[in-house]
Amino acid sequence: MSEVVSDISNRPLLEISDLKVRFQTRDGLAHVVDLERLSVDEGETFGLAGESGAGKTVVAMSIFRLIPSPPGIISGGRILVRGRDVLSMREEDLRKMRGRKMSMIFQDPMSSLNPVFTVGQQVTRVIRTHERLSAREAEEKAARALEIVKLPDPGGTLRKYPHELSGGMRQRVMIAMGLSCGAELLVADEPTRGLDVTIQAGILKLLNEIKRETGMTVLFIANNLGVLARMCNRVGVMYAGRIVEIGDGADVFRKPAHPYTMALLAALPRAETRSEKLAVTEGFPPDPLRIPPGCAFRPRCPRAAARCEAERPQLLEAGPGRLVACHLAG
């Protein structure tokens, strides 16, 4: 936890409330996200955790209003960035915010970068979309962005195509694009996914260094709890499209309050228990087409009571800075 940046202003830069995202399928309407509330303070790194399919990436895409429609439907809620509701904004105004006020690092840089254009063409296009610069000025700024993310030979890298770069280098290009126009909010959607451990460590170190230098706000999405413990001030845990626990990162990992968070942490390998079998949570996440009544985690929860089947728990305060959606919390 020593690398976590702590200079937080406690003013929310990002606020999400009552966000509902559905996807129309052949079998019916899939309830993918039902997020009651989430706020990210200015200057903090907030981590969003959960199993694959929990809805983390859909939340990230909703912030930028990139949910494909059809089949996606944002059926309710508000997403405020600096007090402006992204969901009610005109498309023209939203395009100005993307890149300038908020930017995103996607999971797979190879599929996010266009293979038929050079790195330089893609980075300078982002810059010239938001700033009135000549082609030469934009290229100089792009080269400086590549220097910031510690890519060797920035000028030469600008002339290369994505397939000529390693996975780690492509991810650094994506980070450079996100930083090139001075965005205040960076959404990093599993930015180290698919990279080997050494490259992952380099990317995480780079993001921490950039955050210290720029003071930007980061929403960091990952299913690796070790990464979140290293990177984040606060953490939110998602299950079946809902936030089930929010709290200070150290507190959540040391003393989890929701049974699902406990199950995630119990499944982590530890040096002192390497000779023992890892804990396994029986069952599977619910089908988004058929979310069970009451608590969605109830069928897998060893502590479930009758109330958990009849009544859906709300995300309520369970201590200073701690929110938990569980009838048995505390």
C-alpha positions as CSV (number, residue, x, y, z in Angstrom):
1,M,0.0,0.0,0.0
2,S,3.0,2.3,0.2
3,E,2.7,3.6,-3.4
4,V,-0.9,4.8,-3.0
5,V,-1.2,8.6,-3.5
6,S,-3.0,10.3,-0.7
7,D,-3.4,14.0,-1.8
8,I,-7.2,13.9,-2.2
9,S,-9.5,16.9,-2.1
10,N,-12.6,15.0,-1.1
11,R,-14.7,16.8,-3.8
12,P,-16.3,14.3,-6.1
13,L,-15.2,14.6,-9.7
14,L,-17.3,11.6,-10.8
15,E,-20.7,10.8,-9.3
16,I,-22.9,8.0,-10.5
17,S,-26.4,7.4,-9.1
18,D,-29.2,4.9,-10.0
19,L,-27.4,3.8,-13.2
20,K,-29.3,1.0,-15.0
21,V,-27.9,-0.7,-18.1
22,R,-29.8,-3.4,-20.0
23,F,-29.0,-5.4,-23.1
24,Q,-31.7,-6.8,-25.4
25,T,-31.0,-10.4,-26.3
26,R,-32.9,-13.1,-28.1
27,D,-34.0,-14.6,-24.8
28,G,-35.1,-11.3,-23.2
29,L,-33.7,-8.3,-21.4
30,A,-30.4,-8.8,-19.6
31,H,-30.0,-6.7,-16.4
32,V,-26.3,-6.0,-16.5
33,V,-25.8,-2.9,-14.3
34,D,-28.0,-1.7,-11.5
35,L,-25.6,0.7,-9.6
36,E,-27.1,2.7,-6.8
37,R,-24.3,5.1,-6.1
38,L,-20.6,5.6,-6.7
39,S,-18.5,8.7,-6.3
40,V,-14.8,9.2,-7.1
41,D,-13.1,12.2,-5.3
42,E,-10.9,14.6,-7.1
43,G,-7.3,13.4,-7.0
44,E,-8.0,9.9,-5.7
45,T,-7.5,6.5,-7.3
46,F,-10.7,4.5,-6.9
47,G,-10.6,0.7,-7.6
48,L,-13.5,-1.3,-8.9
49,A,-13.2,-5.0,-8.3
50,G,-15.3,-8.1,-9.1
51,E,-15.5,-11.3,-11.2
52,S,-15.5,-11.1,-14.9
53,G,-19.1,-10.4,-16.0
54,A,-19.9,-8.3,-12.9
55,G,-20.5,-5.2,-15.0
56,K,-17.3,-3.2,-14.4
57,T,-16.5,-2.6,-18.0
58,V,-20.1,-1.7,-18.8
59,V,-19.9,1.0,-16.0
60,A,-16.7,2.4,-17.6
61,M,-18.3,2.4,-21.1
62,S,-21.4,4.1,-19.7
63,I,-19.3,7.0,-18.3
64,F,-18.2,7.8,-21.9
65,R,-21.6,6.9,-23.3
66,L,-20.1,4.2,-25.5
67,I,-22.7,1.5,-24.9
68,P,-23.7,0.2,-28.4
69,S,-27.4,0.9,-28.9
70,P,-28.9,-1.5,-29.9
71,P,-28.6,-3.8,-28.1
72,G,-27.5,-1.7,-25.1
73,I,-30.0,0.5,-23.2
74,I,-29.1,3.0,-20.5
75,S,-32.6,3.0,-18.9
76,G,-32.0,5.3,-16.0
77,G,-29.6,7.2,-13.8
78,R,-27.1,10.0,-13.8
79,I,-23.4,10.2,-14.4
80,L,-22.0,13.5,-13.4
81,V,-18.4,14.6,-14.4
82,R,-17.6,17.9,-12.8
83,G,-21.3,18.3,-12.2
84,R,-22.4,17.8,-15.8
85,D,-24.6,14.9,-16.6
86,V,-23.0,12.8,-19.4
87,L,-26.2,10.9,-20.1
88,S,-28.2,14.1,-20.9
89,M,-25.4,15.9,-22.8
90,R,-25.5,16.6,-26.5
91,E,-23.3,14.4,-28.6
92,E,-21.2,17.4,-29.7
93,D,-20.5,18.5,-26.2
94,L,-19.7,14.9,-25.1
95,R,-17.1,14.6,-27.9
96,K,-15.4,17.7,-26.5
97,M,-15.2,16.1,-23.1
98,R,-13.8,12.8,-24.3
99,G,-10.0,13.2,-24.3
100,R,-10.1,16.8,-23.0
101,K,-11.8,16.2,-19.6
102,M,-11.9,12.4,-19.4
103,S,-10.1,9.6,-21.2
104,M,-10.0,5.8,-21.1
105,I,-7.4,3.1,-21.3
106,F,-9.1,0.0,-22.8
107,Q,-8.4,-3.6,-21.9
108,D,-6.8,-4.7,-25.2
109,P,-4.6,-2.0,-26.9
110,M,-4.1,-4.1,-30.0
111,S,-7.9,-4.0,-30.8
112,S,-8.2,-0.4,-29.6
113,L,-5.4,0.9,-31.9
114,N,-6.2,1.0,-35.6
115,P,-3.7,-1.4,-37.4
116,V,-3.7,0.6,-40.7
117,F,-2.5,3.9,-39.2
118,T,0.8,4.7,-37.5
119,V,1.0,5.5,-33.8
120,G,1.8,9.1,-34.7
121,Q,-1.3,9.4,-36.9
122,Q,-3.5,8.1,-34.1
123,V,-2.0,10.2,-31.3
124,T,-1.9,13.4,-33.3
125,R,-5.5,12.9,-34.4
126,V,-6.6,12.9,-30.8
127,I,-4.6,16.0,-30.1
128,R,-5.8,18.0,-33.1
129,T,-9.4,17.0,-32.3
130,H,-9.2,19.0,-29.1
131,E,-6.5,21.6,-29.8
132,R,-5.9,24.1,-32.7
133,L,-2.4,23.0,-33.6
134,S,-0.6,22.5,-36.8
135,A,0.5,19.0,-37.9
136,R,4.0,19.7,-36.8
137,E,3.0,21.1,-33.4
138,A,0.7,18.1,-32.8
139,E,3.5,15.7,-33.7
140,E,5.8,17.5,-31.2
141,K,3.2,17.2,-28.5
142,A,2.6,13.5,-29.3
143,A,6.4,12.9,-29.0
144,R,6.4,14.6,-25.6
145,A,3.4,12.4,-24.5
146,L,5.4,9.3,-25.5
147,E,8.4,10.6,-23.5
148,I,6.2,10.9,-20.4
149,V,5.2,7.2,-20.7
150,K,8.9,6.4,-21.0
151,L,8.8,4.9,-24.5
152,P,12.3,4.8,-26.1
153,D,12.8,6.8,-29.3
154,P,9.5,8.7,-29.3
155,G,10.1,10.0,-32.8
156,G,10.7,6.5,-34.2
157,T,7.8,5.1,-32.3
158,L,5.4,7.6,-33.9
159,R,6.3,6.2,-37.3
160,K,5.6,2.6,-36.3
161,Y,2.4,0.6,-36.7
162,P,0.8,-1.0,-33.7
163,H,1.8,-4.6,-34.7
164,E,5.5,-3.5,-34.6
165,L,5.2,-2.8,-30.9
166,S,5.2,-5.2,-27.9
167,G,2.0,-5.5,-25.8
168,G,3.6,-3.3,-23.0
169,M,4.6,-0.6,-25.6
170,R,1.1,-0.6,-27.1
171,Q,-0.4,-0.1,-23.6
172,R,2.0,2.8,-23.0
173,V,0.8,4.4,-26.3
174,M,-2.8,4.1,-25.0
175,I,-1.8,5.8,-21.8
176,A,0.0,8.5,-23.8
177,M,-3.2,9.1,-25.8
178,G,-5.2,9.4,-22.6
179,L,-2.8,12.0,-21.2
180,S,-2.1,14.0,-24.4
181,C,-4.8,16.5,-23.9
182,G,-4.6,16.9,-20.1
183,A,-7.7,14.8,-19.1
184,E,-8.7,15.2,-15.4
185,L,-10.3,11.8,-15.2
186,L,-8.6,8.6,-16.4
187,V,-10.6,5.4,-16.5
188,A,-8.2,2.4,-16.7
189,D,-10.1,-0.7,-17.6
190,E,-7.8,-3.6,-16.6
191,P,-4.8,-1.9,-18.3
192,T,-2.4,-4.8,-17.4
193,R,-4.7,-7.6,-18.6
194,G,-2.8,-10.1,-20.8
195,L,0.6,-8.7,-20.0
196,D,3.3,-10.7,-18.2
197,V,4.1,-9.9,-14.6
198,T,7.2,-7.9,-15.3
199,I,5.4,-5.7,-17.8
200,Q,2.4,-5.3,-15.5
201,A,4.7,-4.0,-12.7
202,G,6.2,-1.4,-15.1
203,I,2.7,-0.2,-16.2
204,L,1.5,0.1,-12.6
205,K,4.6,2.0,-11.6
206,L,4.2,4.3,-14.6
207,L,0.6,5.1,-13.7
208,N,1.5,5.8,-10.1
209,E,4.3,8.2,-11.2
210,I,2.1,10.0,-13.7
211,K,-0.6,10.4,-11.0
212,R,1.9,11.9,-8.6
213,E,3.1,14.3,-11.2
214,T,-0.3,15.3,-12.6
215,G,-2.7,14.8,-9.7
216,M,-5.3,13.3,-12.1
217,T,-8.3,11.3,-10.8
218,V,-8.3,7.6,-11.7
219,L,-11.0,5.0,-11.8
220,F,-9.0,1.7,-11.9
221,I,-10.9,-1.4,-12.9
222,A,-9.4,-4.9,-12.2
223,N,-10.2,-8.3,-11.0
224,N,-6.8,-8.7,-9.5
225,L,-7.2,-7.6,-5.8
226,G,-3.4,-7.4,-5.3
227,V,-3.2,-4.7,-8.0
228,L,-6.0,-2.8,-6.4
229,A,-4.4,-3.0,-3.0
230,R,-1.3,-1.5,-4.5
231,M,-2.9,1.2,-6.5
232,C,-6.1,2.5,-4.9
233,N,-7.1,4.8,-2.1
234,R,-10.7,3.4,-2.0
235,V,-12.2,0.3,-3.4
236,G,-15.7,-0.7,-4.6
237,V,-16.7,-4.4,-5.1
238,M,-19.2,-5.3,-7.7
239,Y,-21.4,-8.4,-7.9
240,A,-24.1,-9.1,-10.5
241,G,-24.1,-5.5,-11.7
242,R,-24.4,-3.9,-8.2
243,I,-21.9,-2.4,-5.8
244,V,-22.0,-4.5,-2.7
245,E,-19.2,-2.8,-0.7
246,I,-17.2,0.4,-0.7
247,G,-14.5,1.5,1.7
248,D,-10.9,2.5,2.3
249,G,-8.7,0.0,0.4
250,A,-6.7,-1.0,3.4
251,D,-9.8,-1.5,5.5
252,V,-11.7,-3.5,2.9
253,F,-8.8,-5.9,2.4
254,R,-8.0,-6.2,6.1
255,K,-11.6,-6.5,7.4
256,P,-14.2,-7.1,4.6
257,A,-17.8,-6.6,5.5
258,H,-19.7,-8.3,2.7
259,P,-19.6,-12.1,2.3
260,Y,-18.7,-11.8,-1.4
261,T,-15.7,-9.6,-0.6
262,M,-14.7,-12.2,2.1
263,A,-15.0,-15.0,-0.5
264,L,-12.8,-13.1,-3.0
265,L,-10.1,-12.5,-0.4
266,A,-10.3,-16.1,0.9
267,A,-9.5,-17.3,-2.6
268,L,-6.2,-15.4,-2.8
269,P,-3.1,-17.5,-2.6
270,R,-0.8,-16.7,0.4
271,A,2.7,-17.7,1.2
272,E,1.7,-19.0,4.7
273,T,-1.1,-21.2,3.2
274,R,0.6,-22.4,0.0
275,S,0.3,-26.1,1.1
276,E,-3.4,-25.7,1.6
277,K,-6.2,-25.8,-1.0
278,L,-7.6,-22.4,-2.0
279,A,-11.1,-21.5,-0.7
280,V,-13.8,-22.0,-3.4
281,T,-17.1,-20.2,-3.5
282,E,-19.6,-22.8,-4.7
283,G,-22.0,-21.9,-7.6
284,F,-21.9,-19.2,-10.2
285,P,-22.9,-15.6,-10.6
286,P,-26.6,-15.3,-11.5
287,D,-27.8,-15.1,-15.1
288,P,-28.4,-11.4,-15.9
289,L,-31.6,-12.6,-17.6
290,R,-32.9,-14.1,-14.4
291,I,-31.5,-12.1,-11.4
292,P,-33.0,-13.8,-8.3
293,P,-35.1,-11.8,-5.9
294,G,-33.6,-10.5,-2.7
295,C,-29.8,-10.6,-2.5
296,A,-28.2,-11.8,-5.7
297,F,-25.4,-13.4,-3.8
298,R,-27.8,-15.4,-1.6
299,P,-27.5,-18.7,-3.5
300,R,-23.8,-18.8,-2.9
301,C,-23.6,-17.2,0.6
302,P,-22.9,-19.4,3.6
303,R,-24.5,-16.9,5.9
304,A,-27.8,-16.3,4.0
305,A,-30.9,-15.9,6.1
306,A,-34.7,-15.8,5.2
307,R,-34.6,-12.1,4.9
308,C,-31.9,-12.3,2.2
309,E,-34.3,-14.1,-0.1
310,A,-37.3,-11.8,0.5
311,E,-35.7,-8.4,0.5
312,R,-32.9,-6.9,-1.6
313,P,-30.3,-5.2,0.6
314,Q,-29.6,-1.5,0.0
315,L,-26.2,0.0,-0.1
316,L,-26.0,1.6,3.4
317,E,-23.4,3.1,5.7
318,A,-21.8,0.4,7.9
319,G,-19.1,2.6,9.5
320,P,-17.0,5.6,8.7
321,G,-16.5,5.7,5.0
322,R,-17.8,2.1,4.6
323,L,-20.9,1.3,2.6
324,V,-22.2,-2.3,2.4
325,A,-25.2,-3.9,0.7
326,C,-25.9,-6.8,3.2
327,H,-28.6,-7.5,5.8
328,L,-26.0,-9.2,8.0
329,A,-23.3,-6.5,7.8
330,G,-21.9,-5.8,11.3
